[in-house]
């Protein structure tokens, strides 16, 4: 009996130790102990968004217009019936005025990630993830150079689409899709979050069908492509890194060339004119979860610039960082001229910040 009790005590002790290790590992990866430093390169001013929050945005640098994926995401968390929109913000005007960017849109439209492709003839294609109640969809909008608004031209569906987060267009009907999760049940979802298992797939739509081109990503939060369309960048939120892939001449996926560690939960990625990556990070994902539960609990925002150097790897610079009291849950940062925009998962506003350096 004494030996049995001893064995039980050893088993329970080992089990408790294992649980403690798992919990501590989860908290460390979640950024629970990360210190937040206040950093801003210049003055920031808010731009109010009445309709909801701009979780993602894309800048058409030719026209100087930012297109915002706007949805009342907190309303969704609270179980409300909401409908989103794509708004346009002219960046070269002294007057701040948001306007509808779409001439027509699907009835059940709840946008997430979006991307713009401009053809040689000036035709612009806007491709958007739609978390429709009827199922995940990809919506394609188009406008000619002479037109002001995008018209809806196509809806793409596939049984492969599960929890798409972001996409990037590499042609008028070609795009890559990054996915939040690859889990098919609750246990797999828990393994993704707690143990950091890589289960997310990377999809490519080649103009005729959607297919899996890579697997094992650790929750893909953002994706973008180099200005030359020779490299694809995929952010891993749980993996706290960016995967760099080569693209072939036909823009199909080439080799996985590199992984760049950032030590923060990567969200959306924007590409500046010079090819630098502007990355929105969640430095404390546990605070982000708490922020969803309680809007009064702030979640940190961090914007970093990543310069890929030919001879010395990558240079990472923190451009903006705040504990969330100024701007919570920042999910995208995009540079335009001597300023940059920050969008949020939940904030009903943008930040428009000057770059003094």
VMD Tcl script that draws the C-alpha trace (Angstrom):
set ca {
  {0.00 0.00 0.00}
  {2.85 2.32 0.89}
  {4.54 1.69 -2.47}
  {1.25 2.32 -4.28}
  {0.77 5.67 -2.55}
  {4.34 6.60 -3.38}
  {3.79 5.72 -7.04}
  {0.56 7.75 -7.14}
  {2.34 10.71 -5.53}
  {5.16 10.53 -8.09}
  {2.65 10.32 -10.95}
  {0.63 13.29 -9.67}
  {3.79 15.32 -9.09}
  {5.01 14.61 -12.61}
  {1.59 15.48 -14.04}
  {1.49 18.79 -12.13}
  {5.01 19.60 -13.27}
  {4.06 18.89 -16.88}
  {0.98 21.11 -16.60}
  {3.08 23.89 -15.05}
  {5.62 23.64 -17.88}
  {2.89 23.73 -20.54}
  {1.16 26.72 -18.88}
  {4.43 28.63 -18.48}
  {5.42 27.89 -22.08}
  {2.01 29.10 -23.28}
  {2.30 32.32 -21.26}
  {5.81 33.00 -22.54}
  {4.78 32.44 -26.15}
  {1.68 34.55 -25.52}
  {3.84 37.48 -24.41}
  {2.49 37.67 -20.86}
  {5.86 38.86 -19.54}
  {6.81 41.17 -22.42}
  {7.55 44.77 -21.49}
  {5.89 47.40 -23.69}
  {7.85 50.54 -24.55}
  {6.18 53.69 -25.89}
  {7.64 54.46 -29.35}
  {6.38 56.82 -32.04}
  {8.38 58.51 -34.82}
  {6.09 61.53 -34.85}
  {2.65 62.84 -33.97}
  {-0.32 60.54 -34.54}
  {-3.91 61.63 -35.03}
  {-7.04 59.48 -35.12}
  {-9.41 59.11 -38.05}
  {-12.81 57.99 -36.83}
  {-14.62 55.11 -38.58}
  {-18.32 55.05 -37.77}
  {-19.02 51.69 -39.44}
  {-16.54 49.54 -37.49}
  {-12.84 48.70 -37.37}
  {-10.32 48.43 -40.23}
  {-8.55 45.14 -39.52}
  {-6.74 45.34 -42.85}
  {-6.01 48.03 -45.39}
  {-4.26 48.33 -48.73}
  {-2.81 51.50 -50.28}
  {-3.11 52.13 -54.00}
  {0.04 54.23 -54.24}
  {-0.69 55.31 -57.80}
  {-3.87 57.14 -56.81}
  {-2.85 57.79 -53.21}
  {-5.91 56.01 -51.81}
  {-6.15 53.65 -48.85}
  {-8.81 50.96 -49.06}
  {-10.07 49.75 -45.68}
  {-11.68 46.41 -44.81}
  {-14.30 47.66 -42.36}
  {-16.51 45.53 -40.14}
  {-17.99 45.81 -36.65}
  {-15.88 42.93 -35.35}
  {-16.74 43.53 -31.71}
  {-20.39 43.34 -32.70}
  {-19.73 39.89 -34.17}
  {-18.11 38.77 -30.90}
  {-21.22 39.98 -29.08}
  {-23.47 37.98 -31.44}
  {-24.88 40.90 -33.41}
  {-25.92 40.69 -37.06}
  {-23.48 42.93 -38.89}
  {-22.50 43.74 -42.47}
  {-19.19 45.17 -43.59}
  {-17.89 47.41 -46.34}
  {-14.77 48.57 -48.16}
  {-14.08 52.26 -47.57}
  {-11.73 54.57 -49.46}
  {-9.54 57.20 -47.81}
  {-7.74 59.72 -50.09}
  {-4.29 60.35 -48.64}
  {-3.26 63.37 -50.72}
  {-6.17 65.54 -49.61}
  {-6.04 67.88 -46.63}
  {-9.68 67.01 -45.93}
  {-10.18 63.61 -44.32}
  {-13.20 61.97 -45.87}
  {-14.05 58.27 -45.90}
  {-16.31 57.08 -48.70}
  {-17.69 53.82 -50.04}
  {-15.29 52.16 -52.50}
  {-17.79 49.67 -53.94}
  {-20.45 50.19 -56.58}
  {-21.91 46.77 -55.75}
  {-21.20 44.07 -53.19}
  {-22.63 40.72 -52.06}
  {-25.65 40.81 -49.78}
  {-23.85 38.85 -47.06}
  {-20.53 40.72 -46.90}
  {-18.21 40.47 -43.90}
  {-14.74 41.40 -45.22}
  {-11.37 40.46 -43.73}
  {-8.05 40.45 -45.65}
  {-7.88 42.28 -48.98}
  {-5.41 42.89 -51.80}
  {-5.18 45.04 -54.93}
  {-3.68 44.12 -58.29}
  {-3.18 46.73 -61.02}
  {-2.87 45.41 -64.59}
  {-0.71 47.03 -67.24}
  {-3.81 48.52 -68.89}
  {-4.80 50.27 -65.65}
  {-7.59 47.88 -64.65}
  {-7.64 47.42 -60.87}
  {-8.73 44.19 -59.23}
  {-9.69 44.13 -55.56}
  {-9.78 40.65 -53.99}
  {-11.36 40.26 -50.53}
  {-11.93 37.45 -48.04}
  {-15.60 37.30 -47.09}
  {-16.62 35.49 -43.88}
  {-20.18 35.14 -45.11}
  {-22.68 33.41 -42.86}
  {-23.27 30.90 -45.65}
  {-19.59 29.96 -45.73}
  {-16.12 31.28 -46.49}
  {-15.80 33.03 -49.84}
  {-13.37 35.06 -51.89}
  {-14.92 38.10 -53.61}
  {-13.42 39.73 -56.69}
  {-14.16 43.36 -57.56}
  {-12.95 45.31 -60.57}
  {-12.80 48.85 -61.88}
  {-11.43 50.41 -65.01}
  {-8.99 53.30 -64.86}
  {-11.76 55.76 -65.76}
  {-14.09 54.52 -63.00}
  {-14.33 55.64 -59.39}
  {-15.90 52.58 -57.74}
  {-15.28 48.82 -57.79}
  {-17.99 46.51 -59.10}
  {-18.44 42.96 -57.88}
  {-17.62 40.52 -60.68}
  {-17.11 37.08 -59.12}
  {-17.43 34.91 -56.01}
  {-15.03 32.01 -55.47}
  {-15.88 29.19 -53.06}
  {-14.08 25.98 -52.16}
  {-14.44 23.28 -49.50}
  {-10.76 23.93 -48.74}
  {-11.52 27.39 -47.38}
  {-11.50 27.21 -43.58}
  {-10.60 30.24 -41.45}
  {-8.85 32.28 -44.17}
  {-7.20 35.35 -42.67}
  {-5.42 37.22 -45.43}
  {-4.60 37.00 -49.12}
  {-2.37 38.62 -51.70}
  {-3.12 39.04 -55.39}
  {-0.36 38.12 -57.85}
  {-2.59 38.53 -60.92}
  {-6.14 39.66 -61.78}
  {-7.46 36.19 -60.86}
  {-4.45 34.64 -59.11}
  {-3.86 34.90 -55.39}
  {-2.38 33.22 -52.31}
  {-4.43 32.69 -49.13}
  {-3.04 32.53 -45.58}
  {-5.10 30.73 -42.94}
  {-5.61 31.26 -39.22}
  {-5.86 27.56 -38.55}
  {-5.67 24.12 -40.10}
  {-7.47 22.41 -37.24}
  {-10.51 20.28 -38.04}
  {-11.66 19.73 -34.44}
  {-11.37 21.15 -30.93}
  {-8.41 19.00 -29.90}
  {-6.37 20.05 -32.91}
  {-7.30 23.69 -32.27}
  {-6.10 23.41 -28.67}
  {-2.85 21.79 -29.84}
  {-2.29 24.70 -32.23}
  {-2.76 27.30 -29.52}
  {-1.23 25.59 -26.48}
  {1.68 23.71 -28.04}
  {2.25 25.91 -31.08}
  {1.82 23.07 -33.57}
  {1.98 24.11 -37.20}
  {-1.17 22.95 -38.96}
  {-2.19 25.86 -41.21}
  {-2.15 25.35 -44.99}
  {-1.11 27.86 -47.64}
  {-3.45 28.03 -50.64}
  {-2.92 29.22 -54.21}
  {-5.67 30.06 -56.68}
  {-4.10 29.82 -60.15}
  {-7.08 31.25 -62.02}
  {-8.97 27.99 -62.32}
  {-8.92 26.32 -58.90}
  {-7.74 26.54 -55.30}
  {-5.03 24.15 -54.13}
  {-2.74 23.52 -51.15}
  {0.86 24.53 -51.92}
  {2.36 24.19 -48.43}
  {1.35 22.97 -44.98}
  {2.54 23.13 -41.40}
  {2.45 26.91 -40.93}
  {1.95 28.10 -37.36}
  {-1.26 30.13 -37.80}
  {-0.82 32.45 -40.78}
  {-1.85 35.98 -39.92}
  {-0.64 38.00 -42.89}
  {0.74 37.60 -46.41}
  {2.22 39.82 -49.10}
  {4.50 39.80 -52.12}
  {7.60 41.75 -53.13}
  {7.14 44.55 -55.73}
  {8.97 42.37 -58.30}
  {6.70 39.37 -57.58}
  {9.79 37.24 -56.91}
  {9.28 36.65 -53.17}
  {6.24 35.77 -51.07}
  {6.10 36.65 -47.37}
  {3.83 34.73 -44.99}
  {3.51 35.74 -41.33}
  {3.07 33.10 -38.63}
  {1.17 34.46 -35.62}
  {1.85 31.53 -33.29}
  {5.26 30.90 -34.86}
  {6.23 34.57 -34.32}
  {8.05 34.64 -37.62}
  {7.84 35.36 -41.35}
  {8.41 32.69 -43.96}
  {10.05 33.80 -47.19}
  {9.26 31.83 -50.36}
  {10.64 32.23 -53.86}
  {8.10 32.70 -56.63}
  {8.55 31.23 -60.10}
  {8.20 33.36 -63.23}
  {4.57 32.25 -63.60}
  {4.12 33.28 -59.90}
  {3.58 29.74 -58.69}
  {5.23 28.84 -55.39}
  {8.94 28.07 -55.39}
  {11.24 27.03 -52.55}
  {10.93 28.03 -48.91}
  {14.01 30.24 -48.79}
  {14.14 31.61 -45.24}
  {12.38 32.09 -41.90}
  {12.80 35.41 -40.08}
  {12.05 35.40 -36.33}
  {10.27 38.44 -34.86}
  {9.43 37.31 -31.28}
  {5.86 38.59 -31.60}
  {2.57 37.39 -33.06}
  {2.68 38.54 -36.69}
  {-0.51 39.95 -38.19}
  {-0.82 41.84 -41.49}
  {2.16 42.70 -43.69}
  {2.38 45.74 -45.95}
  {5.08 46.29 -48.59}
  {6.50 49.80 -49.04}
  {7.57 51.12 -52.43}
  {11.21 50.30 -51.69}
  {10.35 46.69 -50.77}
  {10.55 47.08 -46.98}
  {8.02 45.04 -44.98}
  {5.83 46.95 -42.52}
  {4.49 44.45 -40.01}
  {1.81 44.70 -37.34}
  {2.57 42.49 -34.33}
  {0.63 41.37 -31.28}
  {3.28 41.35 -28.55}
  {0.85 40.00 -25.94}
  {-1.76 37.66 -27.41}
  {-3.16 36.92 -23.95}
  {-3.93 40.62 -23.53}
  {-5.52 40.54 -26.99}
  {-7.88 37.75 -25.90}
  {-8.72 39.70 -22.73}
  {-9.36 42.78 -24.87}
  {-12.00 40.87 -26.84}
  {-13.68 39.84 -23.60}
  {-13.47 43.31 -22.05}
  {-13.15 46.35 -24.31}
  {-11.80 48.39 -21.39}
  {-8.77 46.09 -21.16}
  {-6.17 47.38 -23.68}
  {-4.09 45.21 -25.99}
  {-0.63 46.40 -27.15}
  {0.07 47.56 -30.69}
  {3.45 47.22 -32.38}
  {4.49 48.21 -35.92}
  {7.89 47.10 -37.18}
  {9.83 47.70 -40.37}
  {11.75 44.73 -41.76}
  {14.48 45.37 -44.30}
  {15.83 42.28 -46.04}
  {19.52 42.87 -46.70}
  {21.40 40.94 -49.35}
  {24.62 40.62 -47.35}
  {23.53 40.57 -43.70}
  {20.12 38.96 -43.32}
  {17.37 41.23 -42.01}
  {17.22 44.49 -40.10}
  {14.19 44.95 -37.84}
  {13.22 48.38 -36.48}
  {10.28 49.08 -34.17}
  {8.50 52.12 -35.64}
  {5.53 52.33 -33.27}
  {4.73 50.66 -29.97}
  {2.04 51.37 -27.40}
  {0.50 49.45 -24.52}
  {-2.94 49.89 -26.06}
  {-4.06 52.98 -24.16}
  {-3.61 55.11 -27.30}
  {-4.52 52.42 -29.83}
  {-5.43 48.82 -29.03}
  {-5.07 45.63 -31.06}
  {-3.28 47.19 -34.02}
  {-3.39 44.70 -36.90}
  {-1.93 46.52 -39.91}
  {0.60 49.27 -40.57}
  {1.16 50.78 -44.02}
  {3.60 53.52 -45.09}
  {2.76 56.25 -47.56}
  {5.18 59.10 -48.13}
  {6.35 60.51 -44.81}
  {3.54 58.99 -42.78}
  {1.90 55.66 -42.05}
  {-1.55 54.33 -41.18}
  {-2.41 51.85 -38.44}
  {-5.61 49.82 -38.45}
  {-7.06 47.72 -35.64}
  {-9.10 44.58 -35.09}
  {-11.47 46.41 -32.75}
  {-10.83 50.18 -32.68}
  {-13.38 52.22 -34.62}
  {-10.61 54.48 -35.90}
  {-7.29 54.61 -37.74}
  {-4.10 56.22 -36.53}
  {-2.35 58.45 -39.07}
  {1.21 59.03 -37.89}
  {3.96 61.32 -39.13}
  {7.52 60.08 -39.68}
  {9.88 62.84 -38.58}
  {13.11 60.95 -39.31}
}
mol new
graphics top color blue
foreach p $ca { graphics top sphere $p radius 0.5 }
foreach p [lrange $ca 0 end-1] q [lrange $ca 1 end] { graphics top cylinder $p $q radius 0.2 }
display resetview
